[in-house]
């Protein structure tokens, strides 16, 4: 038993955050104070404040719901390290009446230790307790995909990375999946780092992906504190490949340097041998140059640069001339971007055969 049995009470939940998507819970729940709070513990909180610019909760359906003061929400304990969002940790103790914060739209709950000024203060919440069932605190690790230790076979994957958050990675992923699907490929999508939410996987599906997975499916509310993305990457690739995709488009949340340990994936030769192409998203020329250099240090060649730094024809020409790297904009040159990437996928398949 990992909770104080003397604190058990029954509460009624109004909203279930998307981070709890693998649980089918009734609105009436038993909660208690955990003795050792852990990342992924399901927690019930009541909102105390509002935030005019960051006041929506992503539900288990993927729909967004307005958060109102007094709402009782089921989310998960977790950590976040967002350059343009909230930063937070899991407190050492969690008990009824504690004041914490909502750290993202997926329902991540923790102690806020920093914030991006443009978002205002996070919504404050009061802890009602962690969800208990059958003498245990429920944790999303219970619903994690069976882990695997190796990738015996994988379809080629396209790695989409960026210099930071909000540099166009999601747009590139969506455009590539759309174009692959249009051209007869069985395309799938994966998100390997970041903070729990369904928005990006659902966006992949909206653009044609026949199946998607993320670190949330591996029982992780975020990849903060995870020193190595290798194990979860192998697990996700293994399970996606069971449906025989032609290509997998992989999005790396956050930047190559940041709090979500994106660069740890490059140290695994067995994983990177499946990478047919790498798209780097950047907001400016210096960022593009730095990203290309950072990838090169990891032994990775940048296939094409995209993101806001390619918003004008002048920019793409400059990147090609100065950095000797292809460049294409996902919004204005979607087909061109696809053709550059597809050529590498075909080359990978020829070499593999």
C-alpha positions in Angstrom: 0.0 0.0 0.0 1.6 3.3 -1.1 -0.9 5.7 0.5 -2.1 6.8 3.9 -5.3 4.7 4.5 -6.4 7.2 7.1 -6.8 9.9 4.4 -9.1 8.0 2.0 -12.2 9.9 0.8 -14.6 9.8 -2.1 -14.6 12.7 -4.6 -16.5 13.5 -7.8 -14.4 14.4 -10.8 -15.6 16.8 -13.5 -12.9 16.4 -16.1 -10.3 13.7 -17.0 -7.1 15.0 -18.6 -5.6 13.4 -21.7 -2.6 12.2 -19.7 -5.0 9.7 -18.1 -6.2 8.4 -21.4 -5.4 4.7 -20.8 -7.7 4.5 -17.8 -11.5 4.2 -17.9 -12.4 5.8 -14.6 -15.8 6.6 -13.1 -16.6 10.1 -12.0 -16.8 9.0 -8.4 -13.3 8.1 -7.2 -11.5 7.2 -4.0 -8.5 9.3 -3.3 -5.8 9.4 -0.6 -2.5 11.1 0.2 0.4 9.0 -1.3 3.3 8.1 1.0 5.8 8.4 -1.8 4.5 10.5 -4.7 5.9 9.4 -8.1 5.8 10.6 -11.7 2.7 9.3 -13.4 0.6 9.0 -10.2 -3.0 9.9 -11.0 -4.0 12.9 -9.0 -7.3 14.7 -8.4 -7.2 18.5 -7.9 -9.6 21.4 -7.7 -8.8 24.6 -9.6 -8.4 27.8 -7.5 -7.5 30.4 -10.1 -7.9 31.3 -13.8 -5.5 32.2 -16.6 -6.9 34.1 -19.5 -4.2 32.8 -22.0 -3.7 29.3 -20.8 -7.0 28.0 -19.5 -7.9 24.9 -21.5 -7.6 21.2 -20.6 -7.1 18.5 -23.2 -9.6 15.7 -22.3 -9.1 12.0 -22.9 -11.0 12.4 -26.1 -8.5 14.9 -27.4 -11.1 17.7 -27.3 -10.2 21.0 -25.4 -12.4 22.1 -22.5 -12.4 25.5 -20.8 -11.1 25.3 -17.2 -13.3 27.0 -14.7 -12.5 27.9 -11.1 -13.8 25.0 -8.9 -13.4 22.3 -11.5 -12.3 18.9 -10.2 -9.7 17.5 -12.6 -8.0 14.2 -12.8 -4.4 14.5 -14.1 -1.0 13.1 -13.4 2.0 14.1 -11.3 5.0 15.1 -13.5 7.9 17.3 -14.4 8.1 19.9 -17.1 11.0 22.0 -18.6 9.5 24.2 -21.2 11.5 27.1 -22.7 8.3 28.9 -23.6 6.0 27.4 -21.1 5.9 26.3 -17.4 8.7 24.6 -15.5 7.8 22.4 -12.6 8.7 19.4 -10.4 7.1 16.8 -8.3 7.2 17.8 -4.6 8.7 15.3 -2.1 5.3 15.0 -0.3 1.8 15.4 -1.6 -1.2 15.5 0.7 -4.8 16.8 0.7 -4.9 20.5 0.8 -1.5 21.1 -0.8 -1.4 23.9 -3.4 0.2 22.9 -6.8 -0.2 24.0 -10.4 -1.4 22.8 -13.8 1.8 22.7 -15.9 0.4 21.8 -19.3 -2.9 21.3 -21.2 -2.5 17.5 -20.8 -3.1 17.7 -17.1 0.4 17.5 -15.7 0.4 18.6 -12.1 3.4 19.7 -10.1 5.1 22.5 -8.2 5.8 25.4 -10.6 9.4 26.6 -10.3 9.5 28.9 -13.4 7.4 30.2 -16.3 7.5 31.9 -19.6 6.4 35.5 -19.0 4.0 35.5 -22.0 1.7 32.9 -20.4 1.1 34.6 -17.1 0.9 32.5 -13.9 -0.2 28.8 -14.1 -3.6 27.8 -12.8 -3.3 27.0 -9.1 -4.9 23.9 -7.8 -5.7 22.3 -4.5 -4.8 18.6 -4.0 -7.8 16.4 -3.1 -5.6 13.2 -3.3 -4.2 10.6 -5.6 -6.5 8.0 -7.1 -6.5 4.7 -5.2 -7.9 1.4 -6.3 -7.3 -2.2 -5.0 -5.0 -0.9 -2.2 -2.6 1.0 -4.5 -2.2 4.5 -6.1 -2.9 4.3 -9.8 0.0 5.2 -12.0 0.2 5.4 -15.8 3.1 2.9 -15.8 0.5 0.2 -15.2 -0.8 0.8 -18.8 2.6 1.1 -20.5 3.4 -0.8 -23.6 5.5 -4.0 -23.1 9.1 -2.9 -23.4 11.6 -4.4 -25.8 15.4 -4.4 -25.7 16.2 -4.4 -29.4 14.9 -3.3 -32.8 15.2 -6.3 -35.0 13.5 -4.7 -37.9 12.0 -1.3 -38.6 10.6 0.6 -41.5 12.7 3.6 -42.4 11.9 6.6 -40.2 12.2 10.3 -40.7 13.5 12.2 -37.7 12.2 15.7 -37.2 14.1 17.7 -34.6 14.5 21.4 -33.8 16.5 24.0 -32.1 13.8 24.5 -29.5 10.1 24.3 -29.0 7.8 26.3 -31.3 10.1 26.1 -34.4 7.7 24.3 -36.8 8.3 20.7 -36.0 4.7 19.8 -35.8 3.9 21.5 -39.1 6.7 19.6 -40.8 5.6 16.3 -39.4 2.0 16.9 -40.4 3.0 17.9 -44.0 5.3 14.9 -44.4 2.7 12.5 -43.2 0.1 14.1 -45.5 2.4 13.9 -48.5 3.6 10.3 -47.8 -0.1 9.3 -47.5 -1.0 11.0 -50.7 1.7 9.1 -52.5 0.5 5.7 -51.3 2.7 5.1 -48.3 1.4 3.5 -45.1 2.7 6.3 -42.8 2.8 6.2 -39.0 3.8 8.8 -36.5 5.7 8.9 -33.2 6.6 11.5 -30.6 9.6 10.5 -28.5 10.1 13.4 -26.2 8.3 16.3 -24.5 5.4 16.5 -22.1 2.2 14.4 -22.1 -0.6 15.5 -24.5 -2.6 14.0 -27.3 -2.5 17.1 -29.5 0.6 16.1 -31.6 -0.3 12.4 -32.1 -3.9 13.4 -33.0 -2.5 15.9 -35.5 -0.5 13.2 -37.1 -3.6 11.0 -37.4 -5.6 14.0 -38.8 -3.0 14.2 -41.7 -3.1 10.5 -42.6 -1.1 8.5 -40.0 -2.6 5.1 -39.7 -1.2 4.6 -36.2 0.6 6.8 -33.7 2.4 6.4 -30.4 4.3 8.6 -27.9 6.2 8.3 -24.7 2.9 8.6 -22.8 2.1 5.1 -24.2 5.3 4.0 -22.4 4.0 5.2 -19.1 5.9 8.5 -19.0 4.2 11.9 -18.2 7.2 13.6 -19.7 10.8 12.8 -20.6 12.3 15.2 -18.0 14.8 13.3 -15.9 15.0 10.4 -18.4 18.7 10.1 -19.1 18.2 7.9 -22.2 15.5 7.8 -24.8 16.8 4.6 -26.3 14.6 2.1 -24.4 11.3 3.9 -25.1 12.3 4.5 -28.7 13.0 0.8 -29.3 9.6 0.0 -27.6 7.7 2.4 -29.8 9.4 1.4 -33.0 8.8 -2.3 -32.3 5.1 -1.9 -31.7 4.5 0.5 -34.6 6.3 -2.0 -36.9 3.8 -4.7 -36.0 1.4 -3.0 -38.5 4.0 -3.0 -41.3 4.3 0.7 -42.1 6.2 1.9 -45.1 7.6 4.9 -43.2 7.5 6.3 -39.7 7.7 10.1 -39.1 9.2 10.8 -35.7 8.9 14.1 -33.8 11.3 15.0 -31.1 9.7 17.4 -28.7 11.7 20.4 -27.4 15.2 21.2 -28.9 18.4 19.3 -29.5 19.7 21.0 -26.3 17.1 21.3 -23.5 15.4 19.6 -20.6 13.9 16.6 -22.4 17.2 14.7 -23.3 16.6 14.7 -27.0 20.2 14.2 -27.9 20.4 10.8 -26.0 18.8 9.1 -29.0 21.8 9.7 -31.3 24.1 7.5 -29.3 22.2 4.3 -30.3 23.5 2.9 -33.6 20.8 0.2 -33.7 18.1 2.9 -33.6 19.8 5.4 -35.9 20.5 2.8 -38.5 16.7 3.0 -39.2 16.9 6.8 -39.7 16.5 7.5 -43.5 16.4 11.3 -43.2 16.7 14.1 -40.6 14.8 17.3 -40.9 16.0 20.2 -38.7 13.6 23.0 -37.8 15.0 26.4 -36.8 13.7 29.9 -36.3 16.7 31.7 -37.7 20.0 31.3 -39.6 22.3 31.1 -36.6 20.0 28.5 -35.1 20.0 26.5 -38.3 23.8 26.6 -38.4 24.1 25.6 -34.8 21.6 22.8 -35.2 23.5 21.4 -38.3 26.7 21.5 -36.3 25.2 19.9 -33.2 23.8 17.0 -35.3 27.1 16.6 -37.1 28.8 16.2 -33.7 26.4 13.3 -33.1 27.3 11.8 -36.5 24.0 12.8 -38.1 23.8 14.6 -41.4 21.0 17.1 -41.8 18.9 16.2 -44.8 16.9 19.4 -45.0 16.4 22.5 -42.9 12.8 23.8 -42.4 10.8 25.9 -39.9 10.5 29.7 -39.7 14.0 30.2 -41.0 12.8 29.0 -44.4 9.7 31.3 -44.5 11.0 33.2 -47.6 12.7 32.1 -50.9 15.6 34.3 -50.0 16.1 32.3 -46.8 16.2 28.9 -48.4 18.7 30.1 -51.0 20.9 31.4 -48.3 20.8 28.2 -46.3 21.7 26.1 -49.4 24.5 28.4 -50.3 26.1 29.1 -46.9 25.5 25.8 -45.2 25.5 23.5 -48.2 22.3 21.9 -46.9 18.9 21.6 -48.6 16.1 23.8 -47.3 12.3 23.8 -47.8 9.3 25.3 -46.1 6.6 23.0 -44.9 3.8 25.6 -45.5 4.8 27.0 -48.8 6.9 24.2 -50.3 5.3 21.0 -48.9 5.8 18.9 -52.0 9.4 20.1 -52.4 10.1 19.2 -48.7 8.5 15.8 -49.3 10.5 15.0 -52.4 13.8 15.7 -50.6 12.8 13.4 -47.8 11.3 10.7 -50.0 14.5 10.5 -52.0 16.4 9.6 -48.8 13.7 7.1 -47.8 14.0 5.3 -51.2 17.8 5.3 -50.9 17.5 3.8 -47.5 15.2 1.0 -48.7 17.5 0.3 -51.7 20.5 -0.1 -49.3 18.5 -2.2 -46.9 17.4 -4.6 -49.6 
